[in-house]
């Protein structure tokens, strides 16, 4: 969705409120796609803070379906998005010496989808667990260890003892 900010850039002290629905039904993050289960309307407040300058503030809440990092069960993960961005009109950007990159500004229009996507990426959780003590899955058979033991041999010999084991195996008669 594009929001035209011409009036906000040109009128000193101008404030404007916008509200719209978050359109995408899935979110891509680090090569994976996650389904959006619930979403609140995106609320945006734009205010003029100087000639050709505007402050854009907004918030939205999403609930995503993300697999648990240990057992791979789908988990409902709430993602809260709050953003505050200072944007410049194209005239101000040409006059400015800083020339900051604003990938979400297209002329006098604010690309809310690009802004929201960048904010979602920043607010994504690092680790998702179905419960704090999730046991994960068996490395041999793939059984969910939260549902009970699978019976696989999980003994891992100490690699520091490999030399002694070789000595015993060499002297063994067959």
N, C-alpha and C positions, 0 to 999 in steps of 0.2 A: 504494500500500500504506500502511495506517495502522498505526503502532506505538503501543500504549497505554503511556504513561509514568507512570501513577498510582503504581506501586510505586517507581519511581526518584525521583519528586518527594517521596514521603512517608517513605522510609527513608534516614536519613543514612548516607553512605558506600556506598550501593548501586551496584553496577556490573552492567551487562547487555550481552551481546554478541548481535547479530542478524546474520543473513546471509540474503539472498534474491536472486532473479534480477531483473535489470532487464527489465521487461516490454515497453516500447514498441519497435516495430520500425523506427520512424523518428523523427527529431528535427526540429522546426521552428525556423528561425533566420532572422530578418530577411526574412520572407515566403517563404522557400524551405524545402523539405522534403528532408532527407537521410536515406538508408537506413542503418540500423545493420547492419554486416556481422558484427561480432564484439562480444561483451560478456562481461565477467567478472562474477561475483556481487558484489553490493553488500555490503560489510562495514560494520556500524555498531556503535559502542561508545557506550553511554549511561552516564553516571555522575552521581551526586548531588553537587552542589558547594555546597549550602546548602538551607535550607528553601524548597521550591517552586521550586528552581533546578536545572537539569541541563545538563551539557555533552554535546553530541552530536558525535561525531567519526566520520568515515567515508571510504571510498574506493571507487572503481570505475574500470575501464578500458573504453573503448569504441573501436571502429574504425568510422569513418563513411566513406561514399562521397560525396565532395564534388568538383564539377567544378573543374578548373584555371582560375584567374582569367584566363589568357591564351589557352589553346587549347581549353578546355571538355572535355578528356578527364577521365573519372572517376579520382580519386586516392583511395587508401586513406589516411585521416588518423587517426592515433591521438589520442584525447582522454583525458587522465588527469584524473580528478575526485578531489579531496581537499577535505574540508570540515570546519570546526570551528565549531559554532554553540552559543551559549548560549541556552537556552529557559527559559521561565517557565510555571508552572502558572497557570490562570485566576485563582485566588485571589490569587496574587502580582502578577499583572498589574493587578488592580483596586486593590491597595494601593500599587503603585508610582507614583511621581510622573513617571517618564520615559515611561511608556506607549508603548514601542516597538512598531511594527507587526510582527507575526509572522504573515505570511500562510500559513505552513506548519503552524501549530498550530491544531487544531480541538478546543477544550476540552483534555482531557488526552491527546489523540492527536496524534502527529506524522505529517503527511502527507509521506511520503518522496518521492512522485512530484513534488510541488510543489517540495520542497527540491532534488531532483536536477535538475529542469528549470532552476531558477535557477542552479545551479552549472554546468550544461552551457553555458548562455548566457555565463557569465563566462569559461569555459575554451575557448571556440571560437577557432580561429586567425583572425587578421585577414586574412591573405593565404595562399592555397593555390596552390602551383605544382607541376606534375608533375615538373619538374627545374629547378634554379636558372637555367639558361640557356634556358628555354623561349622560343621566338620568337613564339608566338601564332598568330593567323590573319590572312590577308590582308584588309585593309579593303575591298577592291573585290570579290573573288570568294569569300572565305570559306575558301580553301584553307589547310590546316594547314602552316605554314611550317617546322615541325620535320621534315616529310617531304620537303622540297625546295622550290625556288623555283617559283612559279606562272607567272611571265612577265608579270605585270601591270606597267603603268607606275607606278612609285612616286615619280616626280619631283614634288616639291612646290616651286613657284616661291617665291622670297623675296617676301613681301608688301610689303617696303620698296621693291622695284623696280617696283611697279605703275605709278607715275607715269611713269617712263622708258619703260616698255612702251607706255603710252598715247600718248606723243609719237611713237614709231616707227610705231605703227599709224595715227595721224592723217595722217602724211605719205606713207603708202604709196599708190601708184597702183593702181587696180584694172583 
